[in-house]
Amino acid sequence: MSTSVLTAVAWPYANGPRHIGHVSGFGVPSDVFSRYQRMAGNRVLMVSGTDEHGTPITVQADNEGLTPQQTADKYTRQIDEDLRGLGLSYDLFTRTSTGNHAEVTQQIFLALNRNGYVVPKTTRGAISPSTGRTLPDRYVEGTCPICGYEFARGDQCDNCGNQLDAAELINPHSRINGETPKFVETEHYFLDLPAFTKTLGDWLSTKNDWRPNVLNFTKNLIDDMRPRPITRDLDWGVKIPLDGWRDQSMKRFYVWFDAVIGYFSASVEWARRSGNPDAWQEWWNNPDARSYYFMGKDNITFHAQIWPALLLGHNGEGDHGGQAGKYGKLHLPDEIVSSEFLTMSGSKFSTSRGTVIYVHDFLREFGPDALRYFISVAGPETQDTDFTWDEFVRRTNFELANEWGNLVNRSISMAHKNVGAIPRPDAPTAADEELKELSRKAFDVAGAHLQRSRFKAAASEAMRVVTAANRYLSDQEPWKLKDDPARRDSVLHTALQVVSDANTLLTPFLPHSAQKVHEALGGTGVWAAQPELQEVEDLDIPGRVNPILTGDYAGEAAKWESTPIEVGRPLQKPTPLFTKLDPKLGEDGPEWAPITK
């Protein structure tokens, strides 16, 4: 039975190109998951976009002599190209500066306001003395008054996890220029998080199957929830749709507030573009739908606490009830799939510190599948993981080139040379049947892992089949069976069946090379569809043109099952799937790589 699966992918910030640390958290895991779900017969809606509002965009715009919109346009297109190059199969990858997103954000806010879950409050806001501009809480840094951590932000401490106010920090300073901010009184709307203490706690108590890092972190937050500001003194963002606020030039929604709403607004935009404006309801109003949110661990708070609170408030299901808003009862997250950090020499990837490997550089040098595979099998799935060139070279050479690529090449090459097509098996032996049974069973094992977002385990199961097939060929030695062509053909048929199975098992991880294997086996049509970058008119802002990623994945041939190969189907002479890398690359990396030793 088909299930409606929402893959909600964290929104990359459009103030610069993305690096491989970013895509190891939100990008590759979400696409591996979505591709598997489609192959398994489920109806997937994978949505996200660029996060374009807030002070970081205005700061970058000032640095480059651009407007905030020009800055967002510039980096959105770069990010779109990188994600397209990686093969991330979005149904819609949009942006937060669309008219559609502004409308949906305002409607969510109005529902929260009607239900009494947002309240106006006079507070002290940080101002830059040199520019007169508001400093968002995340741009104020100082010592945490609770645990003493010296690099706490003005909204929360990453060390102890407590929510903070910038004015509470000890020795606060601007992360932009180091100056001490000035704090002035200003009126803002706050999300009344304490009004969700019971409902959020009850909801979280049902999520015992979440990754431990997500569940433990979030449960610790429930005990000390305080109202959180959702508006800011800023001229770049979504306007507040209330009398006395909508016409103020320096009042906008806080960037974190409108960004998390993007999962829903992107779904609405996708539906409007599909020709059925109500199509989003299949994933958002359907109690049987499943929703999975993918991100790095620094975003757990927003997805496991704040976004559920916003949904509960819109639905009228907070601690003091209410009425559902314009969009009806919206579905809460079923699972938060949070990765840890990909580091380099023990430090987080950082553009400002020069410890960064940009996605576009990596793709240009090594292609998408090598990076996708590395993130899947050696990435930060459950703990911080250090990226090293030596490990990347080892994985590429020994697992992708030697193990998988060699199996494909020699199996298809021998069959192509001796038969020209998929050979007919004659009297299969126990060894033949044992190998085919191993590959058939791997679908259940790897599928169960992928359903739980256990990517390393799923990829390892697929590679276990590859290793067994290589061992089988070495034991059977079909190249020595010239005088027994019937047995040779049986061996090659068995090998090709398992190559076909292994290719299916590896398709979520290696969609680009999977297409090549499909064609080498004589297959036609699209095996694993790739996203397309399109320029489209904004649905609500006349004259605005936006880049989007989208794709038609319904016609893919790849299905999550062992499909018998067709005897007599002509084979193509294969070309190498992966090029072995020079082992010396592992010592320092390519010339453009950061030097961190």
C-alpha positions in Angstrom: 0.0 0.0 0.0 1.4 3.4 -1.0 2.1 6.0 1.7 2.3 9.7 1.3 5.8 10.7 2.4 6.9 14.3 3.0 10.7 14.8 2.9 11.2 18.3 4.4 14.8 19.4 3.8 16.5 22.1 5.8 16.8 25.4 3.9 20.4 26.5 3.0 21.1 30.1 3.7 21.6 32.2 0.6 24.5 34.4 1.7 27.2 32.3 0.0 27.9 29.0 -1.7 27.4 25.8 0.3 30.2 23.5 1.4 30.3 19.7 1.8 29.6 20.0 5.6 26.2 21.6 4.7 25.1 18.9 2.2 26.3 16.1 4.6 23.6 17.2 7.0 20.6 18.2 4.9 21.3 17.3 1.3 22.6 13.8 0.6 20.7 12.0 3.4 17.4 13.5 2.4 17.8 12.5 -1.2 19.0 8.9 -0.5 15.8 8.6 1.7 13.5 10.1 -0.9 14.9 8.0 -3.8 14.4 4.8 -1.7 10.8 5.8 -0.8 9.9 6.4 -4.5 11.5 3.1 -5.5 9.5 1.4 -2.7 6.3 2.7 -4.3 5.5 5.6 -2.0 4.3 9.0 -3.1 7.0 11.4 -2.1 7.0 15.2 -1.9 10.5 16.5 -1.3 10.6 20.2 -0.7 12.9 23.0 0.4 14.5 26.2 -0.9 16.9 28.9 -0.1 16.5 30.8 3.2 16.8 34.5 2.1 15.7 36.8 4.8 17.4 38.3 7.9 20.5 40.3 8.8 23.1 37.9 7.4 21.8 38.7 3.9 22.0 42.4 4.5 25.5 42.2 5.9 26.6 40.2 2.8 24.9 42.7 0.5 26.7 45.6 2.1 30.0 43.8 1.7 29.4 43.2 -2.0 27.7 46.5 -2.8 24.4 44.8 -3.7 20.9 45.0 -2.5 19.6 42.1 -0.3 17.4 40.9 -3.2 20.4 40.9 -5.6 22.5 39.0 -3.0 19.8 36.4 -2.5 19.4 36.1 -6.3 23.2 35.6 -6.8 23.7 32.9 -4.2 20.3 31.2 -4.8 21.4 30.4 -8.3 24.8 29.1 -7.2 23.1 26.9 -4.6 20.6 25.6 -7.1 23.4 24.6 -9.5 25.3 22.8 -6.8 22.2 20.8 -5.6 21.2 20.0 -9.1 24.8 18.8 -9.7 24.6 16.5 -6.7 21.4 15.0 -8.1 19.1 16.0 -5.2 15.7 15.0 -6.5 13.5 17.9 -5.2 9.9 18.1 -6.3 10.3 21.8 -5.6 13.3 23.7 -4.4 12.1 27.3 -4.2 13.0 30.3 -2.0 11.6 32.4 0.8 11.4 35.6 -1.1 8.4 34.5 -3.1 5.0 36.1 -2.8 3.5 32.7 -2.0 5.8 32.2 0.9 4.9 35.6 2.3 1.2 34.9 2.1 1.5 31.5 3.8 3.7 32.9 6.5 1.3 35.7 7.3 -1.7 33.2 7.4 0.2 31.0 9.9 0.9 34.0 12.0 -2.7 35.3 11.9 -3.9 31.9 13.1 -1.4 31.9 16.0 -2.5 35.4 16.9 -6.2 34.6 16.8 -5.6 31.6 19.1 -3.6 33.7 21.6 -0.3 32.0 21.0 1.6 35.2 20.1 1.8 38.2 22.4 3.3 41.7 22.0 6.0 42.5 24.4 8.5 45.4 25.0 12.0 44.1 25.0 15.6 45.3 24.7 17.0 44.9 21.3 20.7 45.0 20.3 21.7 47.9 18.0 25.1 48.3 16.3 26.4 51.7 17.5 28.4 52.2 14.2 25.6 51.5 11.8 22.4 52.0 13.8 21.1 48.7 12.5 19.5 46.0 14.6 21.8 43.1 15.5 19.9 39.8 15.4 20.4 37.7 18.5 22.5 35.2 16.5 25.0 38.0 15.7 25.5 38.9 19.4 28.0 36.6 21.2 29.2 36.5 24.7 29.5 34.3 27.8 26.5 32.2 28.8 25.1 33.4 32.2 24.0 29.8 32.9 27.0 27.5 32.1 29.8 30.0 31.4 30.4 29.0 27.8 32.3 31.9 26.2 30.8 31.6 22.7 27.1 31.6 23.5 24.8 33.3 21.0 22.1 35.8 21.8 19.3 33.4 21.2 20.7 30.2 22.8 23.8 28.5 24.2 25.0 25.7 22.0 26.9 24.2 25.0 24.0 23.9 27.5 21.1 24.2 25.1 19.3 26.9 27.1 17.3 29.7 25.4 18.9 33.1 26.0 18.3 36.8 25.5 21.1 38.8 24.0 20.9 41.3 26.8 21.6 38.5 29.3 25.0 37.6 27.9 28.1 38.5 29.8 30.5 40.7 27.9 28.3 40.8 24.7 29.9 41.8 21.4 28.9 41.9 17.7 30.1 38.9 15.7 30.2 41.3 12.7 32.8 43.8 13.9 33.4 43.0 17.6 31.9 46.2 19.0 29.8 46.2 22.1 26.1 46.5 21.1 23.7 49.1 22.5 20.5 47.8 23.9 17.3 49.8 23.3 13.6 49.2 24.1 11.5 48.0 21.2 8.1 46.3 20.8 7.9 42.8 19.2 5.6 39.8 18.9 6.7 36.7 20.8 5.7 33.1 20.4 4.3 32.0 23.7 6.3 28.8 24.0 5.2 28.1 27.6 1.6 27.8 26.3 2.8 24.5 24.6 4.5 22.9 27.5 2.0 20.1 28.0 1.1 19.5 24.4 4.7 19.5 23.2 5.7 17.3 26.1 2.9 14.8 25.4 3.7 14.8 21.7 7.4 14.2 22.4 6.7 11.4 24.8 5.4 9.4 21.8 8.7 9.8 19.8 10.8 7.1 21.5 12.1 5.8 18.1 13.8 9.1 17.2 17.6 9.4 17.0 18.8 9.7 20.6 20.6 13.0 19.9 17.4 14.6 18.8 15.1 13.2 21.5 17.4 13.9 24.4 18.2 17.5 23.3 14.6 18.4 22.8 13.2 16.9 26.0 15.7 19.0 27.9 14.3 22.1 26.4 10.7 21.5 27.5 11.5 22.1 31.1 12.6 25.7 30.5 10.6 27.2 27.7 10.2 31.0 27.5 8.5 33.3 25.0 10.6 33.7 21.9 10.6 36.8 19.6 9.2 36.2 16.1 9.5 39.8 14.8 12.6 42.0 14.3 13.6 45.6 13.6 14.7 45.0 10.0 13.7 46.1 6.5 14.4 42.8 4.8 11.8 40.0 5.3 8.1 39.2 5.4 5.9 42.0 6.7 3.7 41.6 9.8 0.0 41.6 8.6 -1.6 43.7 11.4 -2.8 47.3 11.6 -0.1 49.5 13.0 2.6 47.0 11.9 2.3 46.2 8.2 3.3 49.7 7.1 6.3 50.1 9.4 9.5 50.0 7.3 11.6 48.4 10.1 9.3 45.6 11.3 9.6 42.1 9.8 9.2 38.5 10.9 12.4 37.0 12.3 14.1 34.9 9.7 13.8 31.7 11.8 10.0 32.1 12.0 9.4 32.4 8.3 12.1 29.8 7.3 10.5 26.9 9.1 7.1 27.7 7.6 8.8 27.3 4.3 8.3 23.5 4.4 4.5 24.1 4.2 4.7 27.1 1.9 6.9 25.2 -0.6 4.3 22.4 -0.5 1.6 24.9 -1.3 3.6 26.4 -4.1 4.3 23.0 -5.6 0.6 22.2 -5.6 -0.2 25.5 -7.3 2.3 24.8 -10.0 1.1 21.3 -10.4 -2.3 22.4 -11.6 -4.1 21.2 -8.5 -3.9 23.9 -5.8 -5.2 21.5 -3.1 -2.7 18.7 -3.8 -0.6 19.7 -0.7 -3.4 18.3 1.5 -2.4 14.8 0.7 0.8 15.3 2.9 -0.4 18.0 5.4 -4.1 17.2 6.2 -3.8 13.4 5.8 -3.3 11.7 9.2 -1.9 8.6 7.5 0.9 10.6 5.8 4.4 10.5 7.1 6.8 13.5 7.4 10.5 13.4 7.8 12.7 16.5 8.5 16.4 16.4 7.5 19.0 18.8 9.0 22.2 19.2 10.9 22.2 19.1 14.7 22.4 22.9 15.1 18.8 23.0 13.8 17.2 20.6 16.2 15.6 23.3 18.3 13.7 24.8 15.4 12.4 21.5 14.0 11.7 19.5 17.1 10.4 22.3 19.3 9.5 25.5 17.6 8.0 24.2 14.3 5.8 21.7 16.1 4.7 24.5 18.4 3.8 26.7 15.4 1.8 23.8 13.9 0.0 23.1 17.2 -0.8 26.8 17.5 -2.2 27.1 14.0 -4.2 23.9 14.6 -5.7 25.3 17.8 -4.1 22.5 19.8 -1.8 24.3 22.2 -2.4 24.1 26.0 -5.4 26.5 25.8 -6.9 25.2 22.6 -8.3 27.4 19.8 -9.6 27.0 16.2 -7.7 25.6 13.3 -6.5 28.2 10.9 -7.0 28.6 7.1 -5.2 25.4 6.2 -7.0 23.1 8.6 -5.2 20.6 10.9 -1.6 20.4 9.7 0.4 17.3 10.2 3.2 17.4 12.8 6.7 15.9 12.1 6.9 12.1 12.4 10.6 12.0 12.6 13.5 14.5 12.9 16.5 13.1 11.1 19.4 15.2 12.4 23.0 14.5 11.4 26.0 15.5 13.5 28.8 17.7 12.1 31.2 16.9 9.3 34.5 18.4 10.5 38.0 18.8 9.1 41.0 18.4 11.4 38.6 18.4 14.3 37.0 21.7 13.5 33.6 22.6 11.9 33.8 23.6 8.3 33.9 27.4 8.3 34.1 29.9 5.5 35.3 32.6 7.7 38.2 30.5 9.0 39.1 29.1 5.6 38.3 25.5 6.6 35.9 24.9 3.8 35.5 22.6 0.7 32.8 24.1 -1.5 30.4 21.7 -3.2 31.0 23.1 -6.7 34.7 22.5 -6.4 34.2 19.0 -5.3 31.7 18.2 -8.1 34.0 19.7 -10.7 36.9 17.5 -9.6 35.3 14.2 -8.5 31.7 14.2 -9.7 28.6 13.7 -7.6 28.4 10.0 -6.8 31.8 9.8 -5.0 30.7 12.5 -2.6 27.3 11.0 -2.1 28.8 7.7 -1.3 31.4 9.1 1.1 28.7 11.1 3.0 26.5 8.0 3.2 29.1 5.5 4.4 31.5 7.7 6.3 29.5 10.8 7.1 28.2 12.3 10.4 25.1 10.1 10.7 25.3 9.6 14.5 28.4 11.4 15.6 30.8 14.2 14.5 33.0 12.8 11.8 36.3 14.2 10.5 36.7 14.4 6.7 40.1 13.4 5.5 41.4 13.2 1.9 43.0 9.9 2.7 39.7 8.3 3.7 37.9 9.8 0.7 40.6 8.3 -1.6 40.4 5.0 0.1 36.7 4.7 -0.1 36.7 5.8 -3.8 39.5 3.5 -4.9 38.8 0.4 -2.9 35.0 0.4 -2.6 33.7 2.3 -5.6 36.4 1.6 -8.2 37.9 -1.8 -7.1 34.8 -3.5 -5.6 31.7 -2.1 -7.4 33.2 -0.7 -10.6 35.3 -3.8 -11.2 32.4 -6.2 -10.6 30.3 -4.3 -13.2 33.1 -4.0 -15.7 34.3 -7.6 -15.7 30.8 -9.2 -15.5 29.3 -7.2 -18.4 32.5 -7.2 -20.5 32.8 -11.0 -20.3 29.2 -11.5 -21.3 29.4 -8.9 -24.0 32.6 -10.5 -25.5 31.4 -14.1 -25.3 27.6 -13.7 -26.0 26.8 -10.1 -26.8 23.7 -10.3 -24.7 22.5 -11.6 -21.4 23.2 -15.3 -21.5 20.8 -18.1 -20.8 21.5 -20.0 -17.5 21.7 -23.8 -17.8 21.3 -26.0 -14.7 22.2 -23.5 -12.0 24.3 -24.9 -9.2 23.9 -24.4 -5.4 26.6 -21.7 -5.5 24.6 -19.8 -8.1 21.3 -20.0 -6.2 23.1 -19.1 -2.9 24.4 -15.9 -4.3 21.1 -14.9 -5.9 19.3 -15.6 -2.7 21.8 -13.4 -0.8 21.1 -10.5 -3.2 17.3 -11.0 -3.0 17.3 -10.9 0.8 19.4 -7.8 0.8 16.4 -5.7 -0.3 14.5 -6.4 2.9 17.5 -5.8 5.1 18.7 -2.6 3.3 15.2 -1.3 2.9 14.5 -1.6 6.6 17.7 0.4 7.3 16.7 3.1 4.8 13.2 3.3 6.2 14.9 4.3 9.5 17.4 6.6 7.8 20.3 4.3 8.7 22.3 5.0 5.6 25.6 3.5 6.6 24.0 0.2 7.4 22.0 0.2 4.1 25.0 1.0 2.0 27.1 -1.7 3.8 24.4 -4.3 3.1 24.5 -3.4 -0.6 28.3 -3.6 -0.6 28.2 -7.0 1.1 26.4 -8.3 -1.9 29.0 -6.7 -4.2 31.8 -8.4 -2.2 30.0 -11.7 -2.4 29.6 -11.4 -6.1 33.3 -10.6 -6.6 34.2 -13.6 -4.5 31.8 -15.8 -6.6 33.4 -14.7 -9.9 36.9 -15.4 -8.5 35.8 -18.9 -7.3 33.9 -19.8 -10.5 36.5 -18.4 -12.9 34.2 -18.1 -16.0 37.2 -16.9 -18.1 38.5 -20.5 -17.9 35.3 -22.1 -19.1 35.9 -21.8 -22.8 35.3 -25.5 -23.2 32.1 -25.5 -21.2 30.1 -22.5 -22.6 26.9 -23.7 -20.9 28.5 -23.4 -17.5 30.2 -20.2 -18.4 26.9 -18.7 -19.4 25.2 -19.8 -16.2 28.0 -18.2 -14.2 27.8 -15.0 -16.2 24.0 -14.9 -16.0 24.2 -15.3 -12.2 26.8 -12.5 -12.0 24.7 -10.2 -14.2 21.6 -10.8 -12.1 23.5 -9.9 -9.0 25.0 -6.8 -10.7 21.4 -5.8 -11.6 20.3 -6.3 -8.0 23.3 -4.5 -6.5 22.8 -1.6 -8.9 19.2 -1.3 -7.6 20.4 -1.5 -4.0 23.0 1.3 -4.7 20.7 3.5 -6.7 19.6 5.8 -3.8 23.3 6.4 -3.1 24.7 6.4 -6.7 21.9 7.6 -9.0 24.2 8.9 -11.7 26.3 5.8 -12.1 23.2 3.6 -11.6 21.8 5.0 -14.9 25.0 4.0 -16.6 24.9 0.4 -15.3 21.2 0.2 -16.3 22.1 1.1 -19.9 25.2 -1.2 -19.9 22.8 -4.0 -19.0 20.7 -3.2 -22.0 18.1 -1.1 -20.2 16.4 1.8 -21.9 14.7 4.9 -20.6 15.2 6.8 -17.3 16.4 4.6 -14.4 17.1 7.3 -11.8 15.7 10.7 -12.7 17.7 13.9 -12.1 16.3 17.3 -11.1 16.0 20.1 -13.5 16.8 23.8 -13.0 14.1 26.0 -14.4 13.3 29.7 -14.5 9.7 30.4 -13.6 7.5 33.4 -13.0 6.6 34.2 -9.4 3.0 33.2 -8.8 2.2 36.4 -7.0 4.8 39.0 -7.8 4.4 40.4 -11.4 7.7 40.5 -13.3 9.7 38.5 -10.8 11.4 35.4 -12.2 12.7 32.7 -9.8 15.0 29.7 -10.3 13.6 26.4 -9.0 14.7 22.8 -8.9 12.0 20.3 -9.9 11.7 17.0 -11.7 9.5 14.3 -13.0 10.3 11.2 -11.0 7.1 9.2 -11.8 8.5 7.5 -14.9 11.6 6.1 -13.2 12.3 2.5 -14.0 14.1 1.8 -10.7 11.9 -0.2 -8.3 13.0 -1.6 -4.9 13.0 -5.2 -5.8 15.0 -7.9 -7.5 13.9 -8.0 -11.1 14.8 -11.0 -13.2 17.1 -10.0 -16.1 15.9 -10.6 -19.6 17.8 -13.4 -21.4 18.9 -12.3 -24.8 18.8 -8.5 -24.1 21.8 -7.0 -25.9 24.6 -5.7 -23.7 26.6 -2.5 -24.2 30.4 -2.6 -23.7 30.8 -0.9 -20.3 33.0 2.1 -19.5 34.6 2.6 -16.1 32.2 3.8 -13.5 34.8 5.4 -11.3 38.3 6.6 -11.9 40.8 5.6 -9.3 42.4 8.5 -7.6 46.1 9.0 -7.1 46.9 7.9 -3.5 49.1 11.0 -3.1 45.8 13.0 -3.2 45.2 11.7 0.3 48.3 13.4 1.7 47.2 17.0 1.1 44.1 17.0 -1.1 43.8 19.0 -4.4 45.4 22.3 -4.8 42.2 24.2 -4.0 41.6 22.3 -0.8 42.1 24.2 2.5 45.3 23.4 4.4 44.4 22.5 7.9 47.5 20.8 9.2 
